[in-house]
Amino acid sequence: MKELPKVLGAMSSLSAEERLQYYRDHLCKHPTSNFHARRFSRVRWLMEESMKQRFTTFLDIGCHDGFVTRWMVDEPGFQELVALDPSIDAIRCAYEALKETRCPEKAVYLSVPYEHFKPPRMFSGISAFELLEHFTMPEGVELLRYVHEYLEPGGRAYICTPNIEGEWGRTNPDPHHLTLYDAETLHDLIEATVGEELVWHQLEQRCPYLMVKWQKTN
């Protein structure tokens, strides 16, 4: 694996505990409407995947206000959505938005960092969107291992993170992003961590986001 490309910002001087407290206190100032959520390529991607895979259970790690997955609760045959985010305010917004769905009882939103949550079951699908970049590389490895551990056999994982070569990369670094990836490095990291064949979605050299999935076979 080649040396990891990364952008270190102001958050890099904080400990993991201090970073976690920052995210706990983070306010969800502009909750995402369903209309705007469907304009995001990563949300459309997951919707397309849901039509093919027909998830019955799903874990959304780093869910923010729930915009990525809350539509799932109204999908035919869907049983349970569990969504995690350390931000207390974001979880409050997620529950408010959930009131607009037909089946809100299918969703559980928890204000907890993923590493503190040990689910009693595996899931047919798991997403971690715009999350890897908030961790150091060793922390990112632990996240990927967690995702794979709680996938049921045949289940699929979905990862989305800014492309270091895209508009949210080198030229416009977010100070809260500790590690940014190019496609080759992300591929090597995930493959070495979970040992699965990866499938890219709309991979272009300078696309804003890297979106990749894998299916659990081992």
C-alpha positions as CSV (number, residue, x, y, z in Angstrom):
1,M,0.0,0.0,0.0
2,K,1.4,3.4,-0.9
3,E,1.7,6.2,1.6
4,L,-1.7,7.5,2.6
5,P,-2.6,10.9,1.1
6,K,-4.1,13.0,3.8
7,V,-5.1,16.5,4.8
8,L,-4.5,17.5,8.4
9,G,-6.5,20.4,9.8
10,A,-7.2,22.1,13.1
11,M,-8.8,19.0,14.5
12,S,-5.6,17.0,14.2
13,S,-4.3,18.5,17.4
14,L,-7.2,17.1,19.5
15,S,-7.4,13.7,21.1
16,A,-10.0,11.2,20.1
17,E,-12.0,12.0,23.2
18,E,-11.9,15.7,22.4
19,R,-13.0,15.1,18.9
20,L,-15.9,12.9,20.0
21,Q,-17.0,15.7,22.4
22,Y,-16.9,18.1,19.5
23,Y,-19.2,15.9,17.4
24,R,-21.5,15.3,20.4
25,D,-22.0,19.1,20.7
26,H,-22.3,19.7,17.0
27,L,-25.6,21.4,16.1
28,C,-27.7,20.4,13.1
29,K,-28.4,23.9,11.9
30,H,-29.9,23.1,8.6
31,P,-31.8,19.8,8.7
32,T,-32.0,18.1,5.3
33,S,-35.4,17.8,3.6
34,N,-36.4,14.8,1.7
35,F,-36.4,16.9,-1.5
36,H,-32.8,18.0,-1.1
37,A,-31.7,14.5,0.1
38,R,-32.8,13.0,-3.2
39,R,-30.6,15.4,-5.1
40,F,-27.4,13.9,-3.5
41,S,-25.7,11.3,-5.7
42,R,-24.9,9.1,-2.7
43,V,-28.6,9.0,-1.6
44,R,-29.7,8.1,-5.1
45,W,-27.1,5.4,-5.3
46,L,-28.4,3.8,-2.1
47,M,-32.0,4.0,-3.4
48,E,-31.0,2.3,-6.6
49,E,-29.2,-0.4,-4.6
50,S,-32.2,-0.9,-2.3
51,M,-34.4,-1.6,-5.4
52,K,-32.0,-4.4,-6.3
53,Q,-31.1,-5.8,-2.9
54,R,-34.4,-5.3,-1.0
55,F,-32.8,-4.7,2.4
56,T,-34.8,-5.9,5.4
57,T,-32.5,-4.5,8.1
58,F,-30.0,-1.6,7.8
59,L,-27.4,0.1,9.9
60,D,-26.6,3.7,9.1
61,I,-23.4,4.8,10.9
62,G,-22.8,8.6,11.1
63,C,-26.5,9.2,10.1
64,H,-26.5,13.0,10.9
65,D,-30.2,14.0,10.6
66,G,-31.2,10.7,9.0
67,F,-31.5,12.0,5.4
68,V,-29.5,9.2,3.9
69,T,-31.7,6.3,5.0
70,R,-35.0,7.5,6.5
71,W,-36.9,6.7,3.3
72,M,-36.2,3.0,3.9
73,V,-38.8,2.7,6.6
74,D,-41.5,3.0,4.0
75,E,-40.0,0.4,1.6
76,P,-42.1,-2.8,1.2
77,G,-40.7,-5.7,3.2
78,F,-38.3,-3.5,5.2
79,Q,-38.2,-4.3,8.9
80,E,-35.7,-2.2,10.9
81,L,-33.4,0.8,10.5
82,V,-30.8,1.5,13.2
83,A,-29.0,4.8,12.8
84,L,-26.1,6.2,14.9
85,D,-24.6,9.6,15.3
86,P,-22.8,11.2,18.2
87,S,-24.6,14.5,17.7
88,I,-27.5,14.8,20.1
89,D,-29.0,17.6,18.1
90,A,-28.8,15.7,14.8
91,I,-30.6,12.8,16.4
92,R,-33.3,15.1,17.6
93,C,-33.7,16.4,14.0
94,A,-33.7,12.9,12.7
95,Y,-36.7,12.0,14.9
96,E,-38.5,15.1,13.8
97,A,-38.1,14.3,10.2
98,L,-39.2,10.7,10.8
99,K,-42.7,11.9,11.7
100,E,-43.3,12.6,8.0
101,T,-42.8,8.9,7.2
102,R,-45.6,6.3,7.2
103,C,-43.7,3.7,9.3
104,P,-41.7,5.7,11.9
105,E,-41.8,2.7,14.3
106,K,-39.3,0.9,12.1
107,A,-36.5,3.3,12.9
108,V,-34.3,3.7,16.0
109,Y,-31.9,6.7,16.2
110,L,-29.2,6.6,18.8
111,S,-26.9,9.4,19.9
112,V,-23.9,7.2,20.3
113,P,-20.5,6.8,18.6
114,Y,-20.5,3.5,16.6
115,E,-17.7,1.9,18.7
116,H,-19.9,2.1,21.8
117,F,-22.8,0.3,20.1
118,K,-22.8,-3.5,20.0
119,P,-25.9,-4.6,18.1
120,P,-27.5,-7.9,19.0
121,R,-27.9,-8.8,15.4
122,M,-26.3,-8.5,12.0
123,F,-27.8,-6.3,9.1
124,S,-28.5,-7.0,5.5
125,G,-27.0,-3.5,4.7
126,I,-24.7,-1.0,6.4
127,S,-23.7,2.5,5.2
128,A,-21.0,4.8,6.5
129,F,-21.3,8.0,4.4
130,E,-18.9,10.9,4.8
131,L,-17.4,9.4,7.9
132,L,-14.0,7.8,7.1
133,E,-12.5,11.3,6.6
134,H,-13.2,12.2,10.2
135,F,-10.9,9.5,11.5
136,T,-7.2,8.8,11.4
137,M,-6.2,5.9,9.2
138,P,-6.0,3.4,12.1
139,E,-9.4,4.6,13.4
140,G,-10.7,4.1,9.8
141,V,-9.5,0.5,9.8
142,E,-11.4,-0.1,13.0
143,L,-14.6,1.4,11.4
144,L,-14.3,-0.9,8.4
145,R,-13.8,-3.9,10.5
146,Y,-16.9,-3.0,12.5
147,V,-18.9,-2.6,9.4
148,H,-17.9,-6.0,8.1
149,E,-18.4,-7.7,11.4
150,Y,-22.0,-6.7,11.6
151,L,-22.9,-7.5,8.0
152,E,-24.9,-10.7,7.7
153,P,-23.5,-13.2,5.1
154,G,-24.5,-11.9,1.7
155,G,-25.1,-8.4,3.1
156,R,-23.7,-5.3,1.5
157,A,-21.7,-2.4,2.8
158,Y,-21.6,1.1,1.3
159,I,-18.8,3.6,1.9
160,C,-18.7,7.2,0.7
161,T,-15.9,9.6,1.4
162,P,-14.6,12.8,-0.3
163,N,-12.1,12.2,-3.1
164,I,-8.8,13.9,-2.4
165,E,-8.6,14.8,-6.1
166,G,-12.1,16.3,-6.1
167,E,-13.6,19.6,-5.1
168,W,-13.6,18.7,-1.4
169,G,-10.0,17.4,-1.5
170,R,-6.7,19.1,-1.6
171,T,-8.0,22.5,-2.8
172,N,-10.8,22.9,-0.3
173,P,-9.9,20.9,2.9
174,D,-12.4,20.8,5.7
175,P,-10.5,21.4,8.9
176,H,-12.6,18.6,10.5
177,H,-11.3,16.1,7.9
178,L,-8.3,14.2,9.3
179,T,-7.7,11.8,6.4
180,L,-8.6,12.1,2.7
181,Y,-8.3,9.3,0.1
182,D,-7.8,8.8,-3.5
183,A,-9.4,5.8,-5.2
184,E,-6.3,3.6,-5.2
185,T,-5.5,4.1,-1.5
186,L,-9.1,3.6,-0.4
187,H,-9.4,0.4,-2.5
188,D,-6.2,-1.0,-1.0
189,L,-7.2,0.0,2.6
190,I,-10.7,-1.6,2.4
191,E,-9.5,-4.7,0.5
192,A,-6.7,-5.3,3.0
193,T,-9.1,-4.8,5.9
194,V,-12.2,-6.8,4.9
195,G,-10.7,-9.1,2.2
196,E,-13.6,-8.7,-0.2
197,E,-13.9,-7.7,-3.9
198,L,-15.0,-4.0,-4.2
199,V,-17.4,-2.4,-6.7
200,W,-17.1,1.3,-7.4
201,H,-20.0,3.6,-8.3
202,Q,-19.4,6.3,-10.9
203,L,-15.6,6.3,-10.4
204,E,-14.0,9.3,-12.1
205,Q,-10.6,10.8,-11.4
206,R,-11.9,14.1,-10.1
207,C,-15.4,13.2,-8.9
208,P,-16.2,14.9,-5.6
209,Y,-16.9,11.6,-3.7
210,L,-15.5,8.1,-3.8
211,M,-18.4,5.6,-3.5
212,V,-17.7,1.9,-3.1
213,K,-19.5,-1.2,-1.9
214,W,-18.7,-4.8,-1.1
215,Q,-20.7,-8.0,-0.3
216,K,-19.8,-10.1,2.7
217,T,-18.6,-13.6,1.6
218,N,-16.2,-14.4,4.4
